[in-house]
C-alpha cells in the first residue's frame, strides 16, 4: 500500500498543472456523458467522486458550469473520502484551485463533501476549497462518523484496516444517518433535499493551510 500511495502521489504531482493527453481524453468522454444526461431532462444528475476521483469530478463540473448548464436542470456533486489538498496545495495546481474556487461559488451546483476521521487515506473533514486557499466558501462538510454509523463489532474489527475504511463510504451502514450511499444514489430525494438544513460537522476544518493560493484564470497553455 505504501508503494501504491507513493506511486499515486508522484503521478498527481507530475500532472498538477495539467492532465496528460490520455487522462484528458477520458475526462472529456465522461464530461460528454454528463452533458448528455443533463440534456435528457433527468430530474437530477448526481456525480460521485471518491478519493482522487473527487478532484476529477471537481474539474469536470467546473468546466461544465463555465460552458453553461441547460436551464431547469439539477447537477449535484457528492465527494467521498477526498484527497484534493494533496494536489491543490502544490504550487503548480493553479487550474485545480481555479476550479475549486468556481465550484465553491457556484449557485447552481449542489455540493456535499463526506469523509470520516478514521479514514487515513483522505483529508478528513477538510473543506477542499477553503483549506486549499481557493476561496472563502465551499461544500457542506459532513462526517460519516464510522464509529457511530457502523455496527460496533464490525467497526472494532475494521477500524485499523485503513483501505477498508477508505472504501466504507460505498458500502452499507448498520446505523446510517444522513449519509447513506444507497439512499442518496437510488432514493427519491435530490442531494440538496436530503441534506437540507444540515450544517458543517463540528470538527470541520475551514481555515486556509496552503501557502500557494494563486489561480489560473486563462486557459492552461500546456
DAMO-V109611 format. One record per pair of residues at least 12 apart in sequence whose ideal C-beta (glycine too) atoms are under 10 Angstrom apart, sorted by sequence separation. I is the first residue (numbers start at 1). J is the second residue. If there is no record, write none. Layout:
I & J
I & J
This chain:
11 & 23
33 & 45
49 & 61
84 & 96
88 & 100
113 & 125
126 & 138
127 & 139
129 & 141
146 & 158
147 & 159
169 & 181
170 & 182
34 & 47
47 & 60
84 & 97
113 & 126
115 & 128
127 & 140
128 & 141
146 & 159
155 & 168
168 & 181
47 & 61
61 & 75
113 & 127
127 & 141
154 & 168
180 & 194
61 & 76
62 & 77
85 & 100
113 & 128
126 & 141
150 & 165
170 & 185
179 & 194
45 & 61
61 & 77
84 & 100
113 & 129
125 & 141
178 & 194
179 & 195
30 & 47
47 & 64
60 & 77
111 & 128
124 & 141
125 & 142
154 & 171
178 & 195
111 & 129
125 & 143
150 & 168
178 & 196
45 & 64
58 & 77
124 & 143
125 & 144
146 & 165
149 & 168
154 & 173
155 & 174
178 & 197
179 & 198
57 & 77
124 & 144
154 & 174
155 & 175
178 & 198
57 & 78
58 & 79
144 & 165
150 & 171
153 & 174
177 & 198
57 & 79
146 & 168
150 & 172
151 & 173
152 & 174
34 & 57
54 & 77
57 & 80
104 & 127
146 & 169
150 & 173
151 & 174
152 & 175
45 & 69
54 & 78
55 & 79
58 & 82
104 & 128
105 & 129
144 & 168
149 & 173
150 & 174
151 & 175
35 & 60
54 & 79
57 & 82
103 & 128
104 & 129
113 & 138
114 & 139
119 & 144
144 & 169
148 & 173
149 & 174
150 & 175
30 & 56
34 & 60
38 & 64
53 & 79
54 & 80
58 & 84
77 & 103
103 & 129
104 & 130
113 & 139
114 & 140
115 & 141
116 & 142
117 & 143
118 & 144
149 & 175
150 & 176
30 & 57
33 & 60
34 & 61
53 & 80
54 & 81
55 & 82
57 & 84
100 & 127
102 & 129
111 & 138
112 & 139
113 & 140
114 & 141
115 & 142
116 & 143
117 & 144
118 & 145
119 & 146
146 & 173
148 & 175
149 & 176
31 & 59
45 & 73
46 & 74
47 & 75
48 & 76
49 & 77
50 & 78
51 & 79
53 & 81
54 & 82
55 & 83
100 & 128
101 & 129
104 & 132
111 & 139
112 & 140
113 & 141
114 & 142
115 & 143
116 & 144
117 & 145
118 & 146
145 & 173
149 & 177
27 & 56
31 & 60
35 & 64
41 & 70
43 & 72
44 & 73
45 & 74
46 & 75
47 & 76
48 & 77
49 & 78
50 & 79
51 & 80
52 & 81
53 & 82
54 & 83
55 & 84
77 & 106
84 & 113
100 & 129
105 & 134
110 & 139
111 & 140
112 & 141
113 & 142
114 & 143
115 & 144
116 & 145
117 & 146
118 & 147
144 & 173
148 & 177
149 & 178
26 & 56
27 & 57
30 & 60
31 & 61
34 & 64
40 & 70
43 & 73
44 & 74
45 & 75
46 & 76
47 & 77
48 & 78
49 & 79
50 & 80
51 & 81
52 & 82
53 & 83
54 & 84
55 & 85
58 & 88
99 & 129
100 & 130
104 & 134
105 & 135
109 & 139
110 & 140
111 & 141
112 & 142
114 & 144
116 & 146
117 & 147
145 & 175
149 & 179
38 & 69
39 & 70
41 & 72
42 & 73
43 & 74
44 & 75
45 & 76
46 & 77
47 & 78
48 & 79
49 & 80
50 & 81
51 & 82
52 & 83
55 & 86
75 & 106
82 & 113
100 & 131
101 & 132
103 & 134
104 & 135
105 & 136
106 & 137
114 & 145
116 & 147
149 & 180
27 & 59
28 & 60
31 & 63
35 & 67
38 & 70
41 & 73
42 & 74
44 & 76
45 & 77
46 & 78
47 & 79
48 & 80
49 & 81
50 & 82
51 & 83
52 & 84
55 & 87
63 & 95
66 & 98
77 & 109
78 & 110
79 & 111
80 & 112
81 & 113
82 & 114
83 & 115
96 & 128
97 & 129
100 & 132
101 & 133
102 & 134
103 & 135
104 & 136
105 & 137
116 & 148
118 & 150
144 & 176
145 & 177
23 & 56
27 & 60
31 & 64
40 & 73
42 & 75
49 & 82
50 & 83
51 & 84
55 & 88
62 & 95
66 & 99
75 & 108
76 & 109
77 & 110
78 & 111
79 & 112
80 & 113
81 & 114
82 & 115
100 & 133
101 & 134
102 & 135
104 & 137
105 & 138
106 & 139
116 & 149
144 & 177
35 & 69
38 & 72
39 & 73
52 & 86
62 & 96
65 & 99
74 & 108
75 & 109
76 & 110
77 & 111
78 & 112
79 & 113
80 & 114
81 & 115
89 & 123
100 & 134
101 & 135
103 & 137
104 & 138
116 & 150
143 & 177
144 & 178
145 & 179
24 & 59
28 & 63
35 & 70
38 & 73
49 & 84
52 & 87
73 & 108
74 & 109
75 & 110
76 & 111
77 & 112
78 & 113
79 & 114
80 & 115
81 & 116
88 & 123
97 & 132
99 & 134
100 & 135
101 & 136
103 & 138
104 & 139
142 & 177
143 & 178
144 & 179
27 & 63
31 & 67
37 & 73
38 & 74
59 & 95
62 & 98
63 & 99
66 & 102
74 & 110
75 & 111
76 & 112
77 & 113
78 & 114
79 & 115
80 & 116
83 & 119
86 & 122
96 & 132
97 & 133
98 & 134
101 & 137
103 & 139
142 & 178
143 & 179
144 & 180
19 & 56
38 & 75
59 & 96
62 & 99
65 & 102
69 & 106
85 & 122
86 & 123
97 & 134
98 & 135
101 & 138
118 & 155
142 & 179
144 & 181
37 & 75
55 & 93
58 & 96
61 & 99
62 & 100
65 & 103
81 & 119
83 & 121
84 & 122
85 & 123
96 & 134
97 & 135
100 & 138
140 & 178
59 & 98
60 & 99
62 & 101
63 & 102
69 & 108
80 & 119
83 & 122
84 & 123
93 & 132
100 & 139
12 & 52
19 & 59
59 & 99
62 & 102
65 & 105
69 & 109
81 & 121
82 & 122
83 & 123
88 & 128
94 & 134
118 & 158
120 & 160
11 & 52
34 & 75
55 & 96
58 & 99
59 & 100
61 & 102
62 & 103
65 & 106
81 & 122
82 & 123
85 & 126
88 & 129
93 & 134
118 & 159
121 & 162
58 & 100
61 & 103
62 & 104
65 & 107
80 & 122
81 & 123
82 & 124
84 & 126
85 & 127
89 & 131
90 & 132
118 & 160
120 & 162
121 & 163
8 & 51
9 & 52
12 & 55
65 & 108
79 & 122
81 & 124
83 & 126
84 & 127
85 & 128
88 & 131
89 & 132
119 & 162
120 & 163
122 & 165
8 & 52
55 & 99
58 & 102
59 & 103
62 & 106
65 & 109
82 & 126
84 & 128
88 & 132
89 & 133
118 & 162
119 & 163
121 & 165
122 & 166
55 & 100
58 & 103
61 & 106
64 & 109
83 & 128
84 & 129
87 & 132
88 & 133
89 & 134
119 & 164
120 & 165
121 & 166
57 & 103
58 & 104
82 & 128
85 & 131
86 & 132
88 & 134
119 & 165
120 & 166
121 & 167
62 & 109
84 & 131
85 & 132
118 & 165
119 & 166
122 & 169
61 & 109
84 & 132
85 & 133
117 & 165
118 & 166
119 & 167
79 & 128
85 & 134
116 & 165
119 & 168
61 & 111
84 & 134
116 & 166
118 & 168
119 & 169
115 & 166
140 & 191
116 & 168
140 & 192
58 & 111
116 & 169
142 & 195
57 & 111
115 & 169
114 & 169
140 & 195
139 & 195
142 & 198
145 & 201
82 & 139
141 & 198
142 & 199
143 & 200
144 & 201
140 & 198
141 & 199
142 & 200
143 & 201
145 & 203
54 & 113
140 & 199
141 & 200
142 & 201
143 & 202
79 & 139
140 & 200
141 & 201
143 & 203
54 & 115
78 & 139
139 & 200
140 & 201
143 & 204
47 & 109
77 & 139
79 & 141
138 & 200
141 & 203
142 & 204
81 & 144
116 & 179
141 & 204
46 & 110
47 & 111
49 & 113
50 & 114
78 & 142
80 & 144
114 & 178
115 & 179
140 & 204
141 & 205
114 & 179
141 & 206
44 & 110
112 & 178
138 & 204
112 & 179
114 & 181
51 & 119
54 & 122
138 & 206
52 & 121
54 & 123
137 & 206
16 & 86
51 & 121
58 & 128
114 & 184
136 & 206
12 & 83
16 & 87
51 & 122
58 & 129
15 & 87
16 & 88
50 & 122
112 & 184
136 & 208
13 & 86
16 & 89
17 & 90
55 & 128
127 & 200
131 & 204
135 & 208
9 & 83
12 & 86
13 & 87
16 & 90
17 & 91
18 & 92
54 & 128
130 & 204
131 & 205
133 & 207
134 & 208
8 & 83
12 & 87
16 & 91
17 & 92
18 & 93
125 & 200
130 & 205
131 & 206
133 & 208
16 & 92
17 & 93
18 & 94
19 & 95
58 & 134
125 & 201
130 & 206
131 & 207
132 & 208
133 & 209
134 & 210
9 & 86
13 & 90
15 & 92
16 & 93
17 & 94
18 & 95
124 & 201
125 & 202
127 & 204
129 & 206
130 & 207
131 & 208
132 & 209
133 & 210
5 & 83
8 & 86
9 & 87
12 & 90
14 & 92
15 & 93
16 & 94
17 & 95
18 & 96
125 & 203
126 & 204
127 & 205
130 & 208
131 & 209
132 & 210
133 & 211
135 & 213
13 & 92
16 & 95
17 & 96
112 & 191
124 & 203
125 & 204
126 & 205
127 & 206
129 & 208
130 & 209
131 & 210
133 & 212
134 & 213
13 & 93
16 & 96
110 & 190
111 & 191
112 & 192
124 & 204
125 & 205
126 & 206
127 & 207
130 & 210
132 & 212
133 & 213
134 & 214
135 & 215
5 & 86
12 & 93
58 & 139
110 & 191
111 & 192
114 & 195
124 & 205
125 & 206
126 & 207
127 & 208
132 & 213
133 & 214
134 & 215
110 & 192
112 & 194
123 & 205
133 & 215
83 & 166
109 & 192
110 & 193
112 & 195
126 & 209
81 & 165
110 & 194
117 & 201
81 & 166
110 & 195
116 & 201
80 & 166
81 & 167
112 & 198
115 & 201
117 & 203
123 & 209
80 & 167
81 & 168
113 & 200
114 & 201
80 & 168
81 & 169
80 & 169
81 & 170
115 & 204
79 & 169
80 & 170
78 & 169
113 & 204
80 & 179
78 & 179
80 & 181
78 & 181
78 & 184
78 & 185
76 & 184
101 & 213
8 & 121
78 & 191
97 & 210
102 & 215
76 & 190
77 & 191
101 & 215
51 & 166
76 & 191
97 & 212
100 & 215
102 & 217
5 & 121
50 & 166
51 & 167
74 & 190
75 & 191
76 & 192
78 & 194
97 & 213
98 & 214
99 & 215
101 & 217
50 & 167
74 & 191
76 & 193
78 & 195
93 & 210
97 & 214
98 & 215
99 & 216
51 & 169
74 & 192
76 & 194
94 & 212
97 & 215
98 & 216
50 & 169
74 & 193
76 & 195
89 & 208
91 & 210
93 & 212
94 & 213
96 & 215
97 & 216
98 & 217
1 & 121
50 & 170
85 & 205
89 & 209
90 & 210
91 & 211
92 & 212
94 & 214
95 & 215
96 & 216
98 & 218
48 & 169
89 & 210
91 & 212
93 & 214
94 & 215
95 & 216
48 & 170
88 & 210
89 & 211
90 & 212
91 & 213
92 & 214
93 & 215
94 & 216
95 & 217
98 & 220
89 & 212
91 & 214
93 & 216
94 & 217
95 & 218
85 & 209
88 & 212
89 & 213
92 & 216
94 & 218
95 & 219
85 & 210
88 & 213
95 & 220
94 & 220
95 & 222
92 & 222
50 & 181
48 & 181
48 & 184
48 & 185
46 & 184
46 & 185
48 & 191
46 & 190
47 & 191
43 & 188
44 & 189
46 & 191
44 & 190
43 & 190
44 & 191
44 & 192
44 & 193
4 & 163
1 & 162
1 & 163
18 & 216
17 & 216
19 & 220
18 & 220
17 & 220
18 & 221
19 & 222
17 & 221
18 & 222
17 & 222
15 & 222
